[in-house]
Amino acid sequence: MNGEGSQGAGLMPQKSSNVRLMLAAAPTPAGWLEVWFTLSGDRFRHQLVHRTDEGEHALVDSVDDGALSDWPPSPPIQQLDDCFLSQGERGLVAVGLAGTSHWSLAIESKGTELWFDVACRISSQPGPLRSTYRRSEASERMDWRPLRGGCAYHESGNELWFEPSELPLTFPGTARWRYGFAMKSAVSAD
């Protein structure tokens, strides 16, 4: 782990023996954008990291409340695997449970971006459904945006969250939201 440089908000890259899987976007002149997953209790947390020849800088950390909530602030990832997605691109897929809801997450490297596709199967009117991140000062190096497919995003203080812009009209039903991250000056069209 590289502890040098300004990480801001106490976020440090968490690459260690706990890192289970990592996915990187294509390199840019500014370096690489990577997502690292680490096991914390019975769930995986993830962190987006900017890697350069000089070191690694944590950009955002997923916010997790452990197993305390039926409606956690981020998808409760309990199983994680790498795979090949569309057109032979490497990706990560994950599933988890909270309360009576089933969650899934797919992350795909699309050129210099990392795209996140989240879904939650819900049996009744849900509490908050979202993917929440805590930003570091270094997050200024990165852009984020909702992708097509019914996603809204919000910012408050050092937190950023994405959520479905629409919920199912009937239950059980599935809510879905998609969003992407890229290093600044590397954002492509969706």
C-alpha positions in Angstrom: 0.0 0.0 0.0 1.3 3.4 -0.9 0.7 5.9 2.0 2.5 8.8 0.3 0.7 11.9 -1.1 -2.5 13.6 -0.1 -5.3 11.2 0.2 -7.9 13.5 1.7 -10.8 12.6 3.9 -8.7 9.8 5.4 -9.1 7.5 2.4 -6.1 5.4 1.7 -5.8 2.8 -1.1 -6.7 -0.5 0.5 -4.6 -2.8 -1.8 -3.4 -5.5 0.5 -3.8 -9.2 1.0 -7.5 -8.5 1.4 -7.9 -7.4 -2.2 -10.0 -10.1 -3.9 -10.5 -8.7 -7.3 -9.5 -5.7 -9.3 -10.6 -4.3 -12.7 -8.9 -1.5 -14.5 -10.0 0.8 -17.3 -7.7 1.4 -20.3 -4.8 3.7 -19.4 -5.0 7.5 -20.1 -2.1 10.0 -20.1 -3.3 10.7 -16.5 -2.9 7.1 -15.4 -5.3 4.2 -14.7 -8.7 4.1 -13.1 -9.1 0.9 -11.1 -11.8 -0.6 -8.8 -10.5 -2.7 -6.0 -12.8 -5.1 -3.9 -11.9 -6.1 -0.4 -13.7 -8.4 2.0 -15.0 -6.7 5.1 -17.0 -9.0 7.4 -19.4 -10.9 5.2 -19.5 -8.3 2.4 -17.2 -6.8 -0.2 -16.5 -3.1 -0.2 -15.0 -1.4 -3.2 -12.8 1.6 -3.9 -11.9 3.5 -7.0 -8.2 4.2 -7.2 -6.2 6.4 -9.5 -2.9 4.7 -10.3 0.1 6.4 -11.8 3.8 5.6 -12.2 4.3 7.7 -9.0 1.8 5.9 -6.8 -1.9 5.2 -6.0 -4.5 7.6 -4.8 -7.9 6.6 -3.4 -10.7 8.5 -5.1 -13.9 7.1 -3.6 -14.9 4.4 -1.2 -18.2 2.6 -1.2 -20.2 3.3 2.0 -21.3 0.2 3.9 -23.1 -0.3 7.2 -22.2 -3.9 7.6 -25.2 -6.2 8.0 -27.3 -3.7 9.9 -29.9 -2.5 7.4 -32.5 -4.0 5.1 -31.7 -0.9 2.9 -28.0 -0.5 3.0 -26.3 2.7 1.6 -24.5 0.6 -1.1 -25.3 -2.8 -2.7 -24.5 -5.6 -0.1 -22.1 -7.6 -2.1 -21.5 -11.1 -0.7 -20.3 -13.0 -3.8 -18.0 -11.7 -6.4 -16.4 -13.1 -9.5 -14.6 -12.0 -12.7 -16.0 -12.9 -16.1 -16.1 -11.9 -19.7 -19.0 -9.6 -20.6 -20.1 -8.1 -23.9 -17.7 -8.4 -26.8 -15.1 -10.3 -24.8 -14.4 -7.5 -22.3 -13.4 -8.5 -18.9 -15.8 -7.5 -16.1 -16.9 -8.3 -12.6 -20.2 -9.6 -11.4 -21.5 -9.7 -7.9 -24.7 -10.6 -5.9 -25.9 -10.1 -2.4 -28.9 -10.0 0.0 -30.2 -7.5 2.5 -33.6 -8.0 4.2 -35.8 -9.7 1.6 -34.1 -8.0 -1.4 -31.7 -9.5 -3.9 -29.0 -7.3 -5.3 -26.7 -7.6 -8.4 -23.9 -5.6 -9.7 -21.9 -5.8 -13.0 -18.9 -3.7 -13.6 -17.4 -3.4 -17.1 -14.3 -1.7 -18.4 -15.5 0.4 -21.4 -12.4 2.0 -22.8 -11.1 4.5 -20.2 -14.3 4.3 -18.1 -15.7 1.9 -15.6 -19.4 1.3 -15.9 -21.5 0.0 -13.0 -24.9 -1.7 -13.6 -26.9 -2.2 -10.4 -30.2 -4.0 -9.9 -32.3 -4.8 -6.8 -35.2 -7.3 -6.8 -37.7 -6.0 -4.2 -40.9 -7.6 -2.9 -42.6 -4.4 -1.6 -42.2 -0.6 -1.5 -38.5 -0.2 -0.6 -36.5 2.1 1.6 -33.6 4.1 -0.1 -32.0 2.2 -3.0 -28.6 3.6 -3.9 -24.9 3.2 -4.4 -23.2 5.6 -2.0 -19.5 6.7 -2.1 -17.4 8.8 0.2 -15.1 11.1 -1.8 -11.5 12.0 -1.1 -9.9 15.3 -2.1 -8.3 13.3 -5.0 -11.7 12.6 -6.4 -11.4 16.0 -8.2 -9.3 14.0 -10.7 -12.4 11.9 -11.7 -15.7 12.5 -13.5 -18.9 10.5 -12.7 -22.2 10.4 -14.4 -25.5 8.5 -14.7 -25.7 6.3 -17.8 -28.8 5.7 -19.9 -31.2 3.5 -18.0 -32.9 5.4 -15.3 -30.3 6.7 -12.9 -30.1 9.9 -10.9 -27.2 11.2 -8.8 -26.8 13.5 -5.8 -23.9 15.0 -3.9 -23.8 16.2 -0.3 -20.6 17.1 1.6 -18.1 14.4 0.8 -20.7 11.9 -0.3 -22.0 11.0 -3.8 -24.8 8.6 -4.5 -26.5 7.1 -7.5 -30.1 5.8 -7.3 -32.8 4.5 -9.7 -34.8 7.4 -11.1 -37.9 5.1 -11.2 -39.2 2.3 -9.0 -41.3 -0.6 -10.2 -45.0 0.1 -10.5 -45.9 -3.3 -9.0 -44.2 -5.7 -6.6 -42.3 -7.8 -6.7 -40.3 -5.8 -9.1 -36.7 -4.9 -10.1 -35.1 -1.4 -9.8 -32.0 -0.7 -11.9 -29.5 2.1 -12.2 -26.3 2.5 -14.2 -23.5 4.9 -13.8 -19.9 5.4 -14.9 -16.6 6.8 -13.6 -13.6 8.1 -15.7 -10.5 10.1 -15.1 -11.0 13.7 -16.2 -10.5 14.4 -19.9 -11.3 10.7 -20.6 -15.1 10.7 -20.6 -16.7 9.0 -23.7 -20.3 9.1 -25.0 -22.8 6.6 -23.8 
